[in-house]
Amino acid sequence: MPFDPRTAPLTAVEARVLATLMEKARTVPDSYPLTLNALVTGCNQKSSRDPVMEVSESQAQEALDSLRFRTLAVQISGSRATRWEHNFPRGVGVPDQSAVLLALLMLRGPQTAGELRINSERWHRFADISSVEAFLDELRERSEEKGGPLVVQLPRAPGAREQRWAHLLCGPVDIAALQGAASAAPAGNAPALQQRVDALEAEVARLRATVLQLCEALGVESPLQDAAPGTAGGPAG
């Protein structure tokens, strides 16, 4: 029986563990399969993760045991340490390209088809966005006999040009919560954006002062004399 998220959804930790195994299999094949320690490090990395998590070794081991029971992960006993690998495409019954998209959605949260194509570059090179959309449509229209849909297309957010996609491996998506988080994100980034603007304005002011000093030392007329303070040197309107 194929994996059915409607009757046995993954937990957030199980999804992170599984997707990390899938990521490292493609991005660092020389280190794969992974030891428990390497897996925990991958789960908790700060880049390419949304949300960032703090998964403990015991939580990761519990998730691995659950994934192994569902045939989504495989334990490999070596001479030095036990290692783990995923069995996602076969366990879920999807092609490798679809598995890539699902893993990215588990690791990075909802994304547009364009974002998925960019983020998948190190995993699989899709020909174009239409190719990504074709696999997403296939996952959305997955038959009931195969376990039902594995992704959902979210309503277009205010001001957004494209709709985002989310996975259903952890059960139904709380669309209202996702929209609330998305609308709050710009406000949360405002202080950081203002800091960047302030830094750029300060840099422009320093460069303007340097040009004026050089022109004065050389005895030539500065092109910035008539520029409005705080501008990059354009003529005053």
Residue pairs with C-beta under 8 A, 6 or more apart in sequence:
1 147
2 92
2 93
2 146
2 147
3 70
3 72
3 91
3 92
3 93
3 147
4 147
4 148
5 147
5 148
5 150
5 168
5 169
5 170
5 171
6 147
6 148
6 171
8 70
9 169
9 170
9 171
10 18
10 169
10 170
11 63
11 66
11 170
12 53
12 170
13 43
13 53
13 55
13 59
13 60
13 62
13 63
14 63
14 66
14 67
15 106
15 167
15 169
15 170
16 43
16 53
16 55
16 63
16 106
16 107
17 39
17 43
17 55
17 60
17 63
17 64
17 67
17 73
18 63
18 67
18 72
18 73
18 86
18 88
18 103
18 106
19 102
19 103
19 104
19 106
19 107
20 34
20 39
20 42
20 43
20 107
21 33
21 34
21 39
21 73
21 84
21 85
21 86
21 88
22 86
22 88
22 99
22 100
22 103
23 42
23 48
23 103
23 107
23 123
24 31
24 32
24 34
24 38
24 39
24 42
25 32
25 33
25 85
25 86
26 100
26 122
26 123
26 124
27 122
27 123
31 38
32 85
33 76
33 83
33 84
33 85
34 42
34 83
34 84
34 85
35 81
35 82
35 83
35 84
36 57
36 60
36 61
36 64
36 81
36 82
36 84
37 57
39 60
39 64
39 84
40 55
40 56
40 57
40 60
43 53
43 55
43 60
44 52
44 53
44 54
44 55
46 52
48 107
48 108
48 119
49 107
49 108
50 107
50 108
50 109
51 109
55 63
64 73
64 75
64 84
67 73
67 86
68 74
68 75
70 91
71 87
71 90
71 91
72 86
72 87
72 88
72 91
72 92
73 84
73 85
73 86
73 87
74 84
74 85
74 86
74 87
75 82
75 83
75 84
76 82
76 83
76 84
76 85
88 94
88 99
88 102
88 103
89 95
89 96
89 98
89 99
92 99
92 102
92 147
92 150
93 146
93 147
94 102
94 139
94 150
95 135
96 124
97 124
97 126
97 131
97 135
98 135
98 138
98 139
98 150
100 120
100 123
100 124
101 116
101 120
101 132
101 135
101 136
101 139
101 151
101 165
102 139
102 150
102 151
102 167
102 169
103 123
104 111
104 116
104 119
104 120
104 123
105 111
105 116
105 151
105 165
105 166
105 167
106 167
106 169
108 119
109 166
110 154
110 164
110 165
110 166
110 178
111 119
111 164
111 165
112 162
112 163
112 164
112 165
113 129
113 132
113 133
113 136
113 162
113 165
114 129
114 132
114 162
115 164
116 132
116 136
116 165
117 126
117 128
117 129
117 131
117 132
120 126
120 132
126 132
136 151
136 153
136 165
139 149
139 150
139 151
140 149
140 150
140 151
140 152
140 153
141 149
142 148
142 149
142 150
148 168
149 168
150 167
150 168
150 169
151 165
151 166
151 167
151 168
152 165
152 166
152 168
152 173
153 163
153 164
153 165
154 163
154 164
154 165
154 166
154 173
154 175
154 178
154 179
155 163
155 175
155 179
156 162
156 163
157 164
157 179
157 182
157 183
158 183
166 173
166 178
201 230
204 230
204 231
204 232
205 230
208 224
208 227
208 232
208 233
211 222
211 223
211 224
211 233
212 222
212 224
212 225
215 221
215 222
215 224
216 222
223 233
224 233
226 235
226 236
227 233
227 234
227 235
227 236
228 236
